């Protein structure tokens, strides 16, 4: 029988004799029972501790109920579980698993922070706090990679920077109309590193920028800090920088060359380059007409724009693209580089930066990188860094899933298979027991990852 205090509903299915009653009457239960895995990842990394240590808490300690570490933990774990908004705190304040990973007693511990407290926290940071947080994030990732590769020194580290649009629909500071993306937006840039020939790109930082800046805005400062950190951690490793077509700024090229960095930078086509590549395009067109397939011709040229102080090598790909049901299409691509490899090899290396788009899609669609709805620009930068921190934890979780069905899973799949599991928590004097379903579909993978993270039989 339904009561005012126990919401329940009844279903009558066609082929079922008994009525099916669904009632919300189980206390100390959660739908995020897999969070101990992510907590164990952070215990190994020490990421949230470092991020909290970068913040200057200006509040009166006598009137403070939630530490900055607890607030960061609440937001970062919430983002990892798909709760992208501070308003979700109203539903999670008493969730036993979220209390547990914020280091509170899951049964009798104090409730988590409410939305107003989280909003005050997000709006309390200043630019120095955010700078230290970004440094702490990069330092944590690089230190983790150095430890992971201590037995086999990498020969090459590739740094990728990629801007993306973050559409805005309110009155946020520094939101402007961007002609390239054709909307009002911010223009965050995401930085990742990859080792040797590995395809997996590790996020090291994410920086929010006004919507009307060029793609290369702030790139030199960001690269300078990363290069110093990477050369300190991997002193004998070659560094390579890979950028898309918005980064052809002369000062950036000067920086890359003065710091002895290999680089591959995409370059937008112009009338002069298209004229130079015309002969190659004719060659590709002839090959395509003969084979009926997409064909390419390769070349290179020493080229100098009016803004460059000297000539640089530009690799040319002239492609005639043929797709079923479509007219043949000319496709010319240009890459500025100081590598001395064959043009085909240079472009093959440059193409790998396309995987950066997958990282950005995960950040946007799975972890709400675009949830920058605060009025203050700095508060939105904090949200971007918390999203980046959640992504770093999920990447480390994926690393420990090697050999399982989650080894190459995207963030949304990792969340669904490993974190989103119903659980019931019990507490005694000696232990906290997390009861998980016997029929949990990903039980074996979950247990395998838990053991790799240091879990042992009780």
WODAVEN-V443610 format. One record per backbone hydrogen bond with DSSP energy under -1.0 kcal/mol. NH is the residue of the N-H (numbers start at 1). CO is the residue of the C=O. If there is no record, write none. Layout:
NH,CO  NH,CO
//
This chain:
9,22  11,20  16,13  20,11  22,9  24,7  25,23  30,423  33,421  34,419  35,32  37,34  39,35  40,36  41,37  42,38  43,39  44,40  45,41  46,42  50,46  51,47  52,48  53,49  55,52  63,60  64,61  71,67  72,68  73,69  74,70  75,71  76,72  77,73  78,74  79,75  80,76  81,77  82,79  83,78  84,82  88,85  89,86  90,87  91,88  92,88  93,89  95,92  99,95  100,96  101,97  103,100  104,99  109,105  112,93  118,114  119,115  120,116  121,117  122,118  123,119  124,121  130,126  131,127  132,128  133,129  134,130  135,131  136,132  137,133  138,134  139,135  140,136  141,137  142,138  143,139  144,140  145,141  146,142  147,143  148,144  149,145  150,147  157,238  158,194  159,240  160,192  161,242  162,190  164,188  166,186  168,184  173,375  175,172  176,185  178,183  182,178  183,178  185,176  186,166  187,209  189,207  190,162  191,205  192,160  193,202  194,158  196,156  198,195  202,193  204,191  205,191  207,189  211,174  213,210  217,214  219,216  222,218  223,219  224,220  225,221  226,222  227,223  228,224  229,225  230,226  231,227  232,228  233,229  234,230  237,234  238,155  240,157  241,262  242,159  243,264  247,244  253,249  254,250  255,251  256,252  257,253  258,254  259,255  260,257  261,256  262,239  264,241  265,336  266,243  267,334  274,270  275,271  276,272  277,273  281,277  282,278  283,279  284,280  285,281  286,282  287,283  288,284  289,285  290,286  291,287  292,288  295,320  297,318  299,316  301,314  303,312  312,303  314,301  315,335  316,299  317,333  318,297  319,331  320,295  321,329  326,323  329,321  331,319  333,317  335,315  336,265  337,313  338,263  346,342  347,343  348,344  349,345  350,346  351,347  353,350  354,351  355,352  356,353  357,354  359,355  360,356  361,357  362,358  363,359  364,360  365,361  366,362  367,362  369,363  371,368  372,370  380,376  381,377  382,378  383,379  384,380  385,381  386,382  387,383  388,384  389,385  390,386  391,387  392,388  393,389  394,390  395,391  396,392  397,393  398,394  399,395  400,396  402,399  404,401  407,404  409,406  414,410  415,411  416,412  417,413  418,414  419,415  420,415  421,419  423,30  424,435  425,28  426,433  428,431  433,426  435,424  440,437  443,440  446,442  447,443  448,444  449,445  450,446  451,447  452,448  453,449  454,451  455,450
//
